[in-house]
Amino acid sequence: MLARLPRPKAAAAEFARYLRIETVGGFVLLAATAIALLWANSPWGESFRALRDLEIGPAALHLNLTVGEWAKDGLLALFFFVVGLELKRELVVGELADLRSALLPVIAAMGGMMVPAMIALAISAGTPGAEGAWAIPVATDIAFALGVLALTGSGMPSSARIFLLSLAVVDDLGAIAVIAVAFTAKFDLLAFGAAILLCALYAYLQHKRIRSSWLYVPIGLLTWYAVHACGIHATIAGVALGLLTRVRPDPYEREAPALRLEHRLQPWSAGLAVPVFALFAAGVPIGADALRMLTQDPIALAVIAGLLVGKLLGIFGFTYVAVKLKLATKPDELTWRDMAAVAMLGGVGFTVSLLIAELALPPAEAEVAKAAVLVASAAAALLAALMLVRRSKAHRDTETVD
């Protein structure tokens, strides 16, 4: 007798469960990046650029964006919403509920922004067109960093992931604030006010225990549009709404709204939003001339040094000082070698670093900077992976002895 095939609904649920595994999400993300690099540097590279630069959307609403911009501003907002949900849960009922524990990733993120910026500024100072290069290495790519941690750090304590997620979110929020202040050509106060009101309405509906998606979906879309229209990077709308979602279940609820939404949306984030963004963002020409420029151009050297050296020194250094001064508490199960491995992951800039490169530099300089971001991020990921594999083995050996 033939085995009974799973029903379509059950198969879809199983596929969604599979995508929730971070290791799978990491493989999908890396595959999309590899496809982008191969496609952009192949004889069919012009078709890649034509698709990425194709404009779609209503011009009357100022939404005639390119396909690449829709991936960056639209799909990525879903990922940031899921990140906001998880961060809110950890801050309220998780390991970051303790103030001194929550302060540690915030302080680490501050170091991970300040030190790379100072190093990049020192190296690129005086270079024509490099005025904004200092901001490129301030960001940490949440999706890539978590993917590398999931792939190579399976033996690490869960607090390592929480620390990385928290510092990366704070880091990217800081980077988006830099974009809003330093690289936003326009700022619409009316649209910003509308975004604040919509966020307040979302919070009010959460407080009143309203559960209808017929209300929340339009509010979410309108909030995204208002944030986009005011000139701030639209992904901040996702983080804001995620942080406003209720995380404590009522007695009659099986699970809180944040957990329910995270469960439903995470497969879409890992399987569609982030890989599609990576597909269009990572398509940077990398030929012999571009690689030669990476060893000579001050902008490229500033970006590489900022991500590879500045991130490690900033995150680890600020963390060490904060713990020694008793300003914050380090998770007991994480050693300083573990913290160094996680700090190395901070050098995976990718997403927001590529975005800042586009906004901060003229087109020619931006191409060099984006190539530097990809090379530095890949190097940081490989170094962190080696460190995480060793630390995972050490933790497994400790558990075996115990």
Residue, then its C-alpha position, 0 to 999 in steps of 0.5 A: m500500500l502506498a504511503r499516505l501523502p500529507r495534506p497540503k495544509a499539514a505540509a505547509a505547516e511542516f514547511a513553516r516549522y522547518l523555516r523557523i529553525e535558524t540554521v535553515g534560515g541561515f542557509v537560505l540567507l547565505a544561498a541568496t547572497a551567493i546567488a546575488l554575487l554570482w548573478a551580478n558578476s556573470p554575463w547576465g549581470e545586466s539582467f540582475r541590475a535591470l530587475r533590481d532597478l525596475e520601478i513599480g508602485p503608485a507614483a501618486l503616493h510616492l511609492n514608485l520604488t525600485v524592486g531593490e528598494w521594495a525589498k529594502d524598505g518593505l520586506l525588511a520591515l517584516f523582519f524588523f517587526v519579528v525582531g521587535l517582538e522577540l526583543k520585547r518578550e526578552l525585555v519583559v519576561g525573558e533574560l533581559a527583564d533585569l535592568r543590569s542584564a538589559l544594560l549590557p547589550v546596550i553598552a556593548a552596542m554603544g561601543g560597537m558604534m563609537v569605536p568603528a566610527m572613530i577608526a573609520l573616520a581616522i583612516s578616511a579623513g581628508t579623502p574626497g567624497a569620504e565624509g560619510a564613510w565613518a557611519i558605514p561600519v557602525a551597523t551589525d546585520i541581525a539576520f546574518a549574525l544570527g544565522v552564523l551563530a545558529l550554524t556554528g554555535s549550536g553548543m553555545p548557551s542560549s544567553a549568547r543568542i539573546f545578547l547578540l540579538s539585543l546588541a544588534v537591535v540596539d546597534d541597528l536602531g542607532a545606525i538608523a538614527v544616524i541615517a535619520v539625522a545625518f543622511t536624511a535629505k527631507f523630513d516631513l513633520l506631518a507624516f512623522g506625527a501621523a506615524i506617532l498617532l498610529c503607533a499610539l492607536y496600535a498600543y491602545l488596541q493592544h491595551k484593550r485586548i482587541r485581536s482583529s487582524w482587520l484592524y492591525v494589518p491596515i494600521g501596520l501598513l499605514t504606519w509603515y507608509a507614514v514612516h517612509a513618507c517622513g523620511i526615516h528608514a521605513t524598517i523602524a516602523g516594524v521595530a516600533l510596532g513589535l515593541l508595542t505588542r503585548v507579551r504577557p498572556d491573560p488568564y484566558e489566553r493560551e499564548a500572548p499576542a507577541l508569541r502568536l505573531e512571532h510564530r506565524l510571521q517568522p517563517w515569512s521573515a526567514g524564508l522570504a523577506v530577508p533572503v529577497f533583500a539579500l538577493f538584491a543588496a548583495g549583487v555588487p560587482i567584485g572583479a580584479d579591479a574592485l579587489r585591488m581597490l580594497t587594498q588601496d582605497p582609504i574608504a575601503l580600508a576605513v570600512i574594513a578596519g571599522l568592521l573587523v577591528g573596531k567592532l571587536l574592540g568596541i563591543f568586547g571592550f565596552t562590555y568588559v569595562a561595564v562588567k568590571l565597573k559593575l554597571a551591568t551584569k554578564p550572563d553567568e554561563l558565558t565566559w569572556r572567550d564566549m563574549a569575544a566570539v559574539a563580539m566578532l560577529g558584530g563585524v558582520g555589517f551587511t544589511v544596514s552598512l550597505l544601506i548607509a554606503e548608498l546614502a552616505l557616499p557618491p555612486a562611485e565611492a559607494e560601490v567601493a564601500k559596498a564591496a568592502v562591506l561584503v569582504a569585511s562581513a565575510a571575513a568577520a563571519l568566518l573568524a567568528a565561526l571558527m571561534l564559535v565552533r571552538r567555544s561550542k566544543a568547550h561547552r559540550d565538553t563541560e556538559t559531558v564532564d558534569 
